[in-house]
Amino acid sequence: MAEIDMSAVEALHVALQQSFSPDASVRDPAEAAIKNLKNVPGATQMLLHITEEKQVQYEVRQAAAIQLKNICRECWVERTSYLGMPLPAINGANPPILSEDDKLVVKNKLMDCLMNEADKSIRDLMAETLHLIAIHDYPESWPQLLPSVLQVISQSNDPAQALRVHNGLLALRKVCKRYEYKSREA
């Protein structure tokens, strides 16, 4: 795993801030840069870094969490129809698939970020991202997910760990959501 480029993180932070500008000449290039993130190796790592930084403006953290969720939804695996066939390309191009390195970093860092997030909106976005990943990777490609969540939940006797336990229970709910309506035979 490559070290995160802090100048690229800062540029992404600025783009996320500028995406809120009322001035179209500032906002449009920022939105174009954000839209292109799925083509940038390591973008998910940068988005996670911005999302977890408590000193970053709330709206920017939230925008980073939204972009992370969207990239994971679109680029984690090749999108297929209900029949298992690849979906047709949009505008002549399929979205890129994240590298295995990016996926590994996201899975490892997402859990830590989620467990320490106090803000409900950002926590819910990270939990939904975890759910989207778990649909594809749990248990085959992410066998340590459930043991990690259960380890956090087992700290329930320590009042200092209340936030982590609460968020661990949220993560457990998101992992189990996949099985909510499945029959025992399936």
Disulfide bonds with the S-S distance in Angstrom:
none
